[in-house]
Amino acid sequence: MDDKADPSDGWPVLDVQQASSPALRDWYGKLFIYLYGVFQRFLERLKTIRICFDLYHVDVNELPQHLEFDKYSRIEV
């Protein structure tokens, strides 16, 4: 991780700002509350759906050859 990395990078600023917090200007406190809710909803959703993880250790250019069309909802590289 880069020394200049910010934990709030990549999260929706407006959603984080709207998080309810006793300290109205505590950005990282609001980020914690927002992320807590995101992870809590994700864990609750995992209880109700069938999920399967397929892990591939290949070059990203070769990845389409290993995947079924229109099967995956998200791919992180």
Secondary structure, DSSP 8 states (H G I E B T S, - for coil): --TT--TTTTS-HHHHHTS--SSTT-HHHHHHHHHHHHHHHHHHHHHHS--------S-TTTGGGGS-TT--S----
